Amino acid sequence: MSWWSRISALEGDLTLLPDFMYERAIRTAIRDLRYGLENFLSIAEWLPVLLEQGPRGAFEVISRLNDEDRLRGWDETPDFVRFQFGDPARSIKFTRGYLPMQEVYNGVYACFVKEEYHGGRMEFYRGRSVLDMGLTFGDSVMYAISRGAKRVVGVEPDPSFATLASTNVHLNGAGDLLTLIRGMIADKTEERRISFAENKGVDVLKATSAGTIVQAYSPDDVIRLAALEGTDNILKSDTEGAEYSFRGCPYGTFDPFSDLLIEYHAGFEVLERLFHPMGFRTMHRTGPYTDRRHSGFGIIHLTRGARR
């Protein structure tokens, strides 16, 4: 079966995949312009091209860069799936472990096609460190590394996911860039017994009478444990509702970060009320959307860095 036939046969969000083959460069150019209105350096980067080559030339440059990132297809082997991009050097491999292959495709689609954690400019991750809360199989880690992150500290409570994410990062030759913290984000630091089978499909992980002993960390404790240098780091959070525990953090907890990429699960307003007084401003937001599990979810990008 050809990779195009596989795409056509997939369900859910992936039914939209053929559209990006034709429209991704246009959508990305529009997205970059939208961010650019808030972000002067993004405009400054493209202004010389606009002046020298005109709008058509600038669009061709953007299209050519995006063609290198464009997903061309994938090859399945008994051990892993290799996703192939326009630039052959950027092929990325994932082993799915016990996950249904559909979940791997969905994760790659969200991170590498929709670019949900894009950050608003092409160089967003380059040379920066990332604290990634919620790894699943390592898709967001590999997205950050492929975009030039110099270090990723990953936090994952599910032992199977933590092992799978680490395996996938090593599979791509980037194992030395990942520091793994096995634990969950919660309102306080303590050990909890968690049954991941019983918690499947819920938001915040709930303690159970049977299951695996998991180390829970308050956000301030895990940020200290990450030992990030400087104040220009990135926080990416997909913790299925535990992001609201950020409200209990002491003053100064988020000083190491100039950008926050947070998937919210019960509305974004509380996060804006928390972070705006700290000097963050809302750079971009998707949602809120509604599905069978959440009444208001999406991703919010908050920044207090210089207008890049």
JODA-V30724 format. One record per residue. RES is the residue in one letter. BURIAL is + if it has 24 or more other ideal C-beta (glycine too) atoms within 12 Angstrom, else -. Layout:
BEGIN
res: {RES & RES}
burial: {BURIAL & BURIAL}
END
This chain:
BEGIN
res: {M & S & W & W & S & R & I & S & A & L & E & G & D & L & T & L & L & P & D & F & M & Y & E & R & A & I & R & T & A & I & R & D & L & R & Y & G & L & E & N & F & L & S & I & A & E & W & L & P & V & L & L & E & Q & G & P & R & G & A & F & E & V & I & S & R & L & N & D & E & D & R & L & R & G & W & D & E & T & P & D & F & V & R & F & Q & F & G & D & P & A & R & S & I & K & F & T & R & G & Y & L & P & M & Q & E & V & Y & N & G & V & Y & A & C & F & V & K & E & E & Y & H & G & G & R & M & E & F & Y & R & G & R & S & V & L & D & M & G & L & T & F & G & D & S & V & M & Y & A & I & S & R & G & A & K & R & V & V & G & V & E & P & D & P & S & F & A & T & L & A & S & T & N & V & H & L & N & G & A & G & D & L & L & T & L & I & R & G & M & I & A & D & K & T & E & E & R & R & I & S & F & A & E & N & K & G & V & D & V & L & K & A & T & S & A & G & T & I & V & Q & A & Y & S & P & D & D & V & I & R & L & A & A & L & E & G & T & D & N & I & L & K & S & D & T & E & G & A & E & Y & S & F & R & G & C & P & Y & G & T & F & D & P & F & S & D & L & L & I & E & Y & H & A & G & F & E & V & L & E & R & L & F & H & P & M & G & F & R & T & M & H & R & T & G & P & Y & T & D & R & R & H & S & G & F & G & I & I & H & L & T & R & G & A & R & R}
burial: {- & - & - & - & - & - & + & - & - & + & - & - & - & + & - & - & + & - & - & + & - & - & - & + & + & - & + & + & + & - & + & + & - & - & + & + & - & + & + & - & - & + & + & - & - & + & - & - & - & - & - & - & - & - & - & - & - & + & - & - & + & + & + & - & + & + & - & + & + & + & + & + & + & + & - & - & - & - & - & + & + & + & + & + & + & - & - & - & - & + & + & + & + & + & + & + & + & - & + & - & - & - & + & + & + & + & + & + & + & + & + & + & + & + & + & + & + & + & + & + & + & + & - & + & + & - & - & + & + & + & + & + & + & + & + & + & + & + & + & + & + & + & + & + & + & + & + & + & + & + & + & + & + & + & + & + & + & + & + & - & + & + & - & + & + & + & + & + & + & + & + & + & - & + & - & - & + & + & + & + & + & + & + & + & + & + & + & - & - & - & - & + & - & + & - & + & - & - & + & - & - & - & - & - & + & + & - & - & - & - & - & + & - & + & + & + & + & + & + & + & + & + & + & - & + & + & - & + & - & - & - & + & + & + & + & + & + & + & + & + & + & + & + & + & + & + & - & - & + & - & - & - & + & + & - & + & + & + & + & + & + & + & + & + & + & + & + & + & - & - & + & - & - & + & + & - & - & - & - & + & + & + & + & + & + & + & + & - & - & - & - & - & - & - & - & + & + & + & + & + & + & + & + & + & + & - & - & +}
END
